[in-house]
Amino acid sequence: MKWRLTWVFWATTALHVAAIAIFTRGFLLTRTELPFHSGCSDVAGSPCAPRPGPAGSNGTGGSERCWTKPAVDRVVIVVLDALRFDFVAPSALFKEKKPWMDRLPVLQKLAFREGSSAKIFKAIADPPTTSLQRLKGLTSGGLPTFVDVGNSFGAPAITEDNLINQLVQNGKRVLMMGDDTWVQLFPHHFKRSYPFPSFNVKDLHTVDNGCIDNLLPSLYQEDWDVLIAHFLGVDHAGHIFGVDSLPMIEKLEQYNTVLENVISVLESQSGPGGLHENTFLLVLGDHGQTLNGDHGGGSAEEVETSIFAMSFKKPPSAIPSELDISCEYTLLDFAVTVSALLGIPFPFGSIGRVNPELYALAGGTWNMEELKADKPEHDLKSTEWLHNYVNVLCINAWQVKRYIDIYSASSLIGFSSDDLVHVANLYAEAEATFAQKMDPLSYNSEHIKLSTLKRQINAYLRFLASVAELARSKWTEFNLTFMGIGLGMMLVSLLVHVLAIKMVNELHNGSFNPSGNSGISFGLIYAFFIVVIRACSLLSNSYILEEGKVANFLLATAGVAKIRYSIIKRKMIFESTADGSSQRICRIVVMGTIASYVLIVVHWASESNMLGLAQINAARNVIPRIIYAIGIGQMLLLAFSQLCNGSKVNNRSLFSKTVSMLSAWSPTVTILSGKQGPLITLASILGGYCIVMLQNIEEESNGTAKPSVVNPLSVTEWSLLALSMFFCTGHWCAFDGLRYGAAFIGFDEFVLIRQAILLTIETFGFSHIIPVFGLPFLVLRRKLFAQKELLVQLSLAYMMFGLIMAATVTVTILCVMIQRRHLMVTIMPHLNAISSQFY
């Protein structure tokens, strides 16, 4: 009997897992990374090959021209991780001033000073807004896909062409300091590097202090061409304390001091012949963050960041409005813009455009007065920047068109023929304009009209904008075949699941009707109705934002329906479900749990400086580790006890094992949940107790002639309670719903497997682990069942619970298949529903 029940359970589980795996194989977008790299000689085959000219004109010294004419000699890149736009922009731009605004006044002062050579941009980061994806996008100029998120905690080296690779291949010396993710992505590219561990989100200072110690001394050295300093304090302060917190404000003020010192050093050596005469400064964020300090999704707070750019040349004037060039900056443009400024080949897979504002700011050669007049003729000096920019855009467009053509020919999941025709037409239009004006656009020309340049620039920008938009919407094709097979298998698995429940029920010869009749009970109909309501609500593309409220409403509704029995019978059963005595193993486990809870109290008291326990804070990691050790020891003891006692199962032993299992898990889950843990624990206990008692009331109120199986409505309520606990603990179905700080409770250093386990326990502890191990309470009755009946009832309870989850996953799959292009689906998938199949 036991093996037959086990076979049915694992067979249905395997079918669900296989269906989900096949569907995700078709749904999770991937992009083919081509092995090609750009080289200086490639541009000779383009229609806009550089014409002979004096090397290093435009003030770059003796640099030999490759693809474009270099505009700067050195670049300083300061990355402030998770830099929100309102951290940098003046508070006057917003409706309400917040405490974290205007904390970087040095950037605002320089950007808005009259005749300034500095400017603040709002930059848009393409989701997913996790650090690894953004660094990959910044350096490659491409769009990392959702599936790359899996690499966020173990960054593999980037193999496709990128900015760092082009810098090294073309003799540029790169100096890096800060976030050690850079050396993981580019392990052998830096002339010198000062990496610091980045995954301890509770550590606000190690990475930043490492940058500060090495940044200013490096500015006086001549052994680098590109300097990268990646600060992490703001990101970590957001994760732990939130945006509106004192540590966040202190971090921003610290950054302001650092930037003041950096700019002071650069300005002091920017005179003729100085080390930084032709240096360009970029201060940027890789993404933003929500008010809670989270990021990963596609909300405005997460994708909006900022770029501060400053040239130390004579300040240029703004780009004339006559050109109709949008000044919106996307981080997609970063790699190709920096490549153009340094005169190196653009990364092979880049789809960004050379930003006109940054290019003009770095060049410092714009003559605004001449261009405003729109005279029929201009001298050579007046139009030098426009000539350069048109030629850069020509190369930019040719490089993007080359990549699109090769990608479509090489990849099995390339662009559609209609898309390729549209792209080709736009490019042909731009090239036709360029070909007609080839002679006037040469550097030997003395006369040209602004309108001619305007048409040429707009033609190239239309092409580049069209390709970027196409890539964002259809960068990779969903594999509808795999998605369809996965959906079909899930539908079949639901039928198999229902038949399996029917088969197991027949083994027990039981009934789903508490009255003992063979008909369908009200509870079964009501449970089915609730599951259908929740399943149908998943088809809304915005349901992910309100799922917690819906779960709470359905749970309350089901509870009200069950309370009618207690009102009718005017009694409530508080007696224990099994005999009050506990086995020896259960006592030992419970004693260990009590000790763990005492340690949790001491740990929290030490963190909040209560009861004069601040001195214990020095060993703050010891107590959580002891709790983890006690939990592991309890689990090993239970496993050893099960092996020694064999397969004997009765009400008393099942009750003891269930209590023991919950006791072993609860301290770890509670401490990882933070100071809300005890309240959530109490809510879980009360919610589960009410469900069990309401079920007992219903069964006690009916003289059951025939043994009834576990009530389907009670199992449905149990699943809704689990779902409610997920949202009550502050989680939601998005990447920014993960509480990364929990992974470092008890540890400061980052170890991938260990931190992943702790984060998983914290995320799914109250919503999956505790409810799954506590489900046997629905089976325990006042009546002592025989071993056979108890096993059947226990199997039915878990199979019904799994069926409810499987139905939810099936509708979720249908939803994301229909709305696969919707932002709410591609960026914030229903992680909770899908992950529930693996618990």
N, C-alpha and C positions, 0 to 999 in steps of 0.2 A: 504493500500500500504506500509506504513512505517513498519508495523509489519511483513509483508511478506518478505520484503527486509532484515529486521533484522534476521528473522528466517533462511534464506538462508545463510547469512554471518556467524552466530554463528554455524550452523550445519557443514559447511565446516571446520571452525576453529577447532571445537571439534574433527572432524575426523582426521585432521592433528596431533593434540596434542596426541590423543590416539595412532596413528601409531608410532609416535616418542617415546612415553613412552614405548610401547611394544618392540620396537627395542632396546632402550637403556637398557631395562631389560635383554636382551640377550647379549648385547655387552659390557657393563661396567663390567669388571672383578671383581669378588668377590672371597674371599678365606674363606673357612670354618675354623673358629677358634675353635680348639678342647679344651675341658675343662680340659684336663689332665695336670698334673704337675709332673716333675721328682722328685725323692726322693733318698736318699742315699742308701736305701735297693734295689732299682731297679737293680743296676748293678750286684747284686749277681746272677741274672739269665743270665748274658751275658757270652759269651765264653772267655772274658778277665777280669774276676773278679779279683780285686786286691789281690795279694798274701800277706800273713803276712809279715810285715816288721816293722822296728822301726818307730814309729810315729814321724813326724816332721824331719826326715832326710832331707837332702838338705837345712838345715839351716832355718827351719821355726819355731823353738821353739817347743812347745808341742802340736801343732795342730793335732787333730785326723784326719786320712785320711778318705775321703768319697769316691769319684769316682777316683780322681787322687791325686798324692802326691803334696801337696802345694809347690809352688816355691817362693812365696812372702807372707809377712804378711799384708802389707798395699798397697793400690793403690791410687794415686792422678790422677784424670782425669780432665784435663782442656780442655773444648770444646770451640773453637773459631768459632763461627757461620759463615758460608760462607767463609771458609778459602781456597782460591785458592792454587793450588800446587806451582805456581810461587811466592806466598807470602813467602814461606819457603825455597824452593830449591835455590841454588846459581844461580845468573844470568848467570854464565858461561855455564850453561846447555842449554841456550836458544840462538837463533840466534841473537836476539836484546834485549839489556837491556832497561827495562822500569823503570819509576820513582818509581813504587811501589815495585820493587825487592830489595832484600838485606836489608829489613827493620827489619828483625828478626835475626840479626847477632849472638845473643847468641846461638840460636839453631844450626846454621851452624858451629860455632866455636867448640861446644861440639861434634857434629856429625862427624866432619872431623879431630878432634884432634887425634894424634897417640896414640894408646892404649885406645881409648875412649870406654866407656860403653854406648854410645848413638848412635842412628841411625835415619835417616830420611827416611820415606817410601812414595812412591806415593800410595795413597789410592783411590779406585774406589767406588763411591756411586751409588747404583742401582736407576734409576729413578722410579717414579717422585721425583725430588730433592727439595721437600718442607720440612720444618724443622720437622713437626710432623711425616711425613713418615720416615724420616731418624732416628729420635729418636726411633720410634717404631722398625725400622729395627735393629738399634744398640743394643737395649736391648733384642729383641726377637730372633734375629738371622735368621729371616725370610724375606720374600719379600712382603712389603705392596703393595697393588694393587692400580690402578688408582682411584677406587671409594672412597678410603680413603681420597682423597684430600678434599672431602666435609667436613671432620672433622677438617681441618687445623685451622679454626678460632673458634672452640669450642671443644677442645680436650676432648674426653671422656676417662675415666679410662681404661687402658689396662687390659683385663681380662685373656688373654692367658698367659701361662708361659713365664717368662722373667728373665733377669739377676738380676734386682732389687728385684724381688720376691724371687729368689733363695738366694740372699745375706741375706735378712731378715729372711727367713725360716731356714737358717743355722747359725744364730747367729751373722752375720756380721752387724756392726753398720754403717749406711750410713748417711753422711752429704752432704747436697745439698745447693747450692747458685747460684743465677742468674736467668735465664729465667724461668718464672713461669709455662711454659708448663710442666715442670717436675712434679710439684705438682698436675697438672691436670691429668697427665697420671698415677701418682703413689700417690694418695691422702693420704695414711696412712702408707707409707713405710719408711719415713726418721726419724732418731732419732732426728735430728735438721735440719731445713731448713730456708733459707733466700731468699724467692722468690721475684722477682720484675717484674712489668708489662712489657710485651714484645712486644705489638702490635703497639705501637706508633713509627713508623719508623722514625719520625723526631727527636726523642730523642736518641742521640748517647751516653749518659753518665749515665743515671739512673741505668741501669742494670750493666754496667761495674763498676761503682763506688761502687755499692752494693757488687759486688764480691770482689773488692780490699779491701774494709773495713773489710770484714770477712775472706778472704782467709789466709792472713799471720798470724793473731792471731790464727786461727784454726790449723795451722801447728805445733804449740807448744803444742797442747792439745792431750790427749791420749784417748778421748772418741769416737773415730771413727776408722773404718777399711778401708772404702772407702770414699774418698772425691770427690765430683763432683762440678766443678765451670764452669758455662756456660756463656760466654761473648757474647754480641750481637752487639757491636759497629761497627764492620767491616761490618756486614750484613746490618745494617741500613745506614751506610755511603755509601755503594754501591747503595742501593735503591734510596737514595736522591741525591747523588752527583756523583755516578759512581766510577769506580776503579781508574781512572786517575784523582784524585782530592786531594787537600790539606787535607781535613778532613780524607780521607782514609789513607794517609801517616802518619798523626798525630796519628791516631788510632793504626796503626801498630807499630809505635815507642813507644807508651804508652804500648802496649802489650809486647814489648821487655824488657822494664823496669820491668814490673810485673814479667815476666818469670825469669829475672835475680835474682830478690829478692826471688822468690819461690825456684829456684835451689840452691841459696846460703843458705837458711834456711835448705833445705833437706840435703845438703852436710855437713853442720856444725854439724848435729846430726846423721850422717851415720856411725860413728865409732862403734867399738865393744860395745855392750850394749846400744847404742844410740837409741833414739826413732825411727829413720828412718834407722836403720841398714839394714833392709830388705824391704824397700819401693820401689815401682816401679812407675815412672812418665810417663804419657801418655798425650801428647798435640795433639789434633786432630781437624779436621773440620768435620762437618756433611755433607757438600756438598760444591761445588764451587760456582762461580757466573760469569756471562758474564761481558764484559767491561762496560755495562750499569748498572751493579749491580743486574741484575735479575737472577732468577733461578726457577726451576720447571721442565724443560725439560731434554732431554738426550744428549745435546751437550757435547763435551769434556770439555769445560770450566766449565760446570755445574756439571759434575759427577766426575771430577778429583779434589781431595783434598789431604791433607797430614796428616801423623801421625809422630810425633816425640816421640820416646821411649827412656827412660834412666833408667838404673839400677845403684844403688849405691854400688854394689858388685864389686869384682875384674872383670875387663872387660873380656868377653868371646871372643874367636876368631870367625871368620865367619864360616858359614856352608860350609863344603867342597863341591867343585863342583862335586865330584864324585856321590853325591846323586841325582843330576839332579832335585833339588827342586826349583820350581819357587818362586821368591821372591816378585811377585806381590801381593799386599795386597788389599783385598776388605773389605769394612765395614761390609759385611755379616759375616765376621769371628770374629768380635769384641766380641760378647757376649760369644761365646764358648771359645775363647782364654783367656779372663779374668777369666772365670769360671775355666778353667784348671789351671791358675796361682794361684788362691785362693783355689783350691781344693774343689769346690762345684759342685753339679750336673749341667749338661748342661741344658739350657732351653729345654723343651720337643719338641718344634717346630723348633728348630734351624737346619739349613741346612749348616752352615758354617763349616770350618775346623780350627783346632788349628794351628795358623800360626807358622812355625818352627823358623823363625828369632826372633819373639817376645818371644817365649818360651825359646829359647837359651839365649837371652839377659837377660831375667829375672832370669834364673837359674844360669848363670855364672859358669858353671861346664864343659864347653867344653875344651877338650885337643886336640888342632889342630895338634900338631906335631906327636902324636901317630897315628892319623887317616890318615894323609897324607901318612905315610909309607905303609898303607894298609897291615900290617903284618898279618900273619896267626893267630896270637894270640894277645890278648890285655888283660891287667889286668882289674880288676873290676872297678877301678876308671876312667879309660879312656873311658869306654863305659857306664858309669852311665847315662849320658844325653840321649844317644841313646836308652837305655832300657826304660827310662821314656817316651821318645817321642813315641816310638813304642806302648807302652801300652796305652798312651793317645790317639793315633790314632785309636787303636783297639776299645776303648770305644766310641770315636767320631763316628766311622763308625757304630758301633752297635746302637748308639742312633739315628743316621740319618735313618738307615734302619728300626728301630722300628717305627719312626714317619711316614715314607712313607707308611709302611704297614697299620698302624692304620688309617692314613688319607684316604687312598684309600678304606678301608673297611667302614669308617664312613661317608664319604662325598659322596653326589650324583654327585659331579663333580670332581672325583678323576682322577688319571692317567690312561692312556690306558693300556690294557693288554700287548701290545708289549713293552711299556716303563717299566712296572713292571718286565717283564722277563729279559730285558737288565740289569736293576739295580740289580736284584737278582743274575744274572750270575757274575757280577763284584764283588758283595759282597761275593759270594761263593768262587770265586777265591782267594780273599784276606784272607778269613777265612781258606781256605785249607792251604795256606802258613803259616798262624799263627799256625794252629794246628800241622803242621809238625815240627815247630820250638819251640813249647811251652816250652819244657824243657830247650833247650839252652837259651831261652829268659828270663828265670826266674832269679831273682836277686841272686840266689845262684850259677849261672853259672860263671865260671872263664875264659872261652875261647869263642870267637865268631869272625867271619869274618865280615868285613865291607860289603862285597858283599851280605851276608845274610840279614843284616839290610836294605841295599839298596833295595833289591827286596821286602821286607816286606813293607817298607815305600811307595815305588812307587805303590804297589798294593792298599793300603788304599787311597792314594792320587788320583789315577785314579777313584776309586769308588766315593769319595767325590766330585771330580770335575764333574763327570758325573751327579750326582744328582743335583748339583747346576745349571749346564747348563740346565738340564731338567726342573727345577723349573722356570728358567728365561724364557724359551720358552713356557712352557705349565703349568704354575703354576695352572691355572684354565682353564677349558674348556669353550669356548664360547657356549652359548645356541643357536645353529643354528635354532632351531624351532622358538623361539621367534624372532630372527633376520629375519627369512624368513617371518613370519606373519607380522612383522612391515613393511618390504619392500613391501609385497603384499598389505597391507592396504594403504601405501603411493601411490602406483600405482593406486589403486581404487579411492583414494581421489583426485588424479589429474583429473581422468575422471569425477568424480562428480563435481569438481571445474569448469572444462570447461563447463559442462552441465548447471551449475548454472549461469555462465556468459552468456551463450546463452539464458537462460530463462529470466534473467533480461533485456537483450538487447531486447528481443521480447516484453517485457512490454513497453519499450520505443519506440519500432518500429523504432529503429535507425539503423545506418550502421557504420561499421568499416572503410568504404571508405570515405575519405574527399570529394570526388567528388559527393557523394550521390548515386553512383551506388551500386547495390547489390553484386558486385564481391568483391574479396579479394584485399585489397589495398597493394601497395608497402610497406607502413609502417608496416603493419601486418606481411608480409613476412620477412621483414628486422629485425623486432623485434624478430620473431621466430628464425631467423638465429643467431642473437647475443646470445640469451638465450641458444641455442643448443651449440654454441662454448664454452661459459663459463661452461656449464654443462659437456661437454666432457672433458674439461681441468681439471676438478676435479678428473678424473680417474688417473691422474698422482700422484704417491706417493710423489713427491717432489713439487707439485703445491703449497703447503702451503707456501713455501718460496718466490714464485713469484706472488702470487695472486693479490697483490696490483698493480703491474706493468700491469698485464693482464686487470684488471678493468679499469685502467687509459687509456689503449690503446683502449679498446672497447668503453668507453665513448667518447673519442676523435673521434673515427671512426663514431659513431652514430651522433655526433654533426656536423661533416663535411658533412654527408649526408643530414642533415636538412638545413644546410646553403645554399644549392643550391637554395632553394625557395627565400631567400632574395636576392641572386645574380640575379636570373631571374627577380624578380619583382622590384629590385633596391629600396627597401624601408625596413624600420624596424619600427615596431610599438612599441612605448614607452609609449603609453597611459596606464592609470590605467585600471585594469581588472574590476573594479566595480566603483560605485559612490565614489567621493573623500571624502564625509562626513563620519564621524565615529560616532558610537553610544557612549553614555555617558560611558558605562562600558569599552568600548575599550579605550577611552581617559584616564580613571583612570589607567587601566592596563599599558598603554604605559608610562604614567608619572611615575609609579612605576618602570618600566624597566629603564627609563632614570636615575632615582635616583640610581638604583642598579649599573648601569654602572659607574656612578660618584664614587660610593663607591669602585668599583673594581679598578679604577685608583688610588684612595687614598691608597688602600690596597697594591697594587704593588709598589707604590712609597715609602711607609713606609718600605717594605721589602728590597728595593734596596737603601735605604737611599738617595732618591732623594728629592729635594726641602726642605731639612731640616726637614723631617717628621720622623726622626728616633725615636723620643720619642713616636710616636704612636705605634711603634712596640711592646711595652710592652703589648698593648691590641690587638695584632694581630688576636686573635680569635674572637673578637667582631664584626668586619666588616663582615666576611663571615657569621656569624650567623644572622646578620641583613639581609643580602642578601637572605639567606635561608628562613627567616621569611617572607620577602616581597614576595618571590615566592610562599610560601604556602598560604599566604593571597590572592594573585592574583588567585590562583587555586580555593580556596574556594569561592571567589567572582564570578568567572566564573560559578562554579557549581551552586551556589545559583541563579545566573541570569538565567541559563538554566531552572532550576526548576520553576522559577516564570514566565518566558516568554512562557513556553509551547513548542510546537513542530513547531512553525512557522519558515520556512526556505525560504530565498530568497537569491539572489546574494549579496545584501548588508549585510545581517545578517551573511551569511556564510563567507564573506570576513572579517568582523569585528571579528567573532569568531576565525578564523584562525590566524589573526594577533595577537589577544589577547593571544591565546594559545602559539604561538611561542614567544611572548614577555615575557610571564610568565616563560617559560622554559629557555630561552636563557641566562640570567645572571648567573643562577646556573651552567649550562653546561659550560659557558665560564670561570668562575672563577676556576672550578674544572679542566679545561684543562690546567691551568697554563698560562704562558705569551705567549704561542702560540695561546691562545683562540681567540683574536681579529682577527688574520690573518685567522684562520680557519672559524670564523664566516663570515668574508668578502667573503671567497672562497665559502662558502655554499650559501650565498645570491646571488652572481654573477652567480654561477652554476645553481641554481634554476631559477633565472630570465631569463637566456638565454634559458633554456629548455621551459619555459612558453612562451616566446616571439617567439621562433622558431615555436612552435605549433600554435600560433596565426597567424603567417605569412602564414603558410601552409593553414589554414582554410580561411583567408582573400583572399588568391590568388585563391580560388576555389569558384565559385558560387554554394553554396550548396543548392540543391533543397530540400533536406531531412536532418533533424537534424542528425549530426554525433556524435557518442559517443567519449569519450576521446581517443586520439590517442594511440594505444598500444606501438608505438615506443617511445613516450614521457614518458610513464610509465616505459618502459625499461631503458631509459636514467636516469630517476629519481632513479631507484633502483641501477644503476651503480654509480651514484653520491653518494648515501648513502654508498655504499661499498668503494668507493674511500676515503670518509671522514674518514672511520674507519682506513685505513692505513695511511692517511695523518696526523692523530693525534698521530702517533707513536705507534699504536697498531699492533699486529699481532696475529694469531690464535694459541697461545700457552700460557702456564701459566706465562712464563717470559715476556709476552706482557702486563700483567696487571701493571698499574701504581699505586702501593699501597700507595704512598705518598698522592695521591689525596683524599684518604679516611680520612685524618687527617687535611684537610684544614678547619680551624675553631675550631678544637678540638685537645686536647692533649691526653685525656684518651680514652681507647678503649671500645666501646659498640658494640656488634656484629651486631645488627640489623641496627643501625644508620650508622656504617662504611660500612656495606654491601650495603646499599642504595646509599651512596655517591659514592662508587666504581663502582656500576652498572651504575649510571647516567654518571659518567666520561667516562666509557668504551663505552657505547652505546648512549651517548648524541647526537653527531653529525652524527652518522651512522644509528641510528634507531629512537630515540625519535623525533628529529627535522624533519627528512624527513617524518615520518609518520604523524605528525601533520601539516606539510606543504603541503601534497599531495593535499588538496582541491584547491590549486592554479591552478592545471591543469584542473580543472572543470570550474572555473570562466571564463566567456566569456564577450565580449563587449555586446552581446545580453543578455537581462534579461530573464532567464528561469522561467517557472512556478515552483511551489514548487515540484510537482510530477516529472517533468523532472530533476530538480536539485538533488533530492534524488536518482533517478535512476543513473544519471551520477556519483554522488559521490560514490554510492555503486559499480558501475562498476570499477571506478578508484582503489578503495581499493581491490576489488576482483582480478583485473589484477595484482596489486602489490603483493598480496598474492600468486597468481599463480606462478609468477616468483620466489619468495622465496621458494615456495613448490617444484617447479621443481629442484631448486638447492639442497634442502635438500634430495630429492629423489635420485639424482645422488650421493650425498655425502654418503648416506646410502649404496648404491650399491658399492661405492668405498671402504668404510671401511669394508664391508662384504667380499669383494674379498681379500683385503690386510690387514686383521685383525691382522696378525702376524707381520706386518711391523712396525719398530720402529717409523716411521713418523706418523703412524696412532694411535698406542697405547699410545704414549706419548704426541703427539701434535694433537689432533683431531680438526676437523673443527668447533670450538666453534661458530664462527661468523654465519655460515650458519644455524646451528641448533638453536641457540638462537634467530635468527630472527623470528622464528615462534611464539614467545611469545610476540611480540610487534606489 
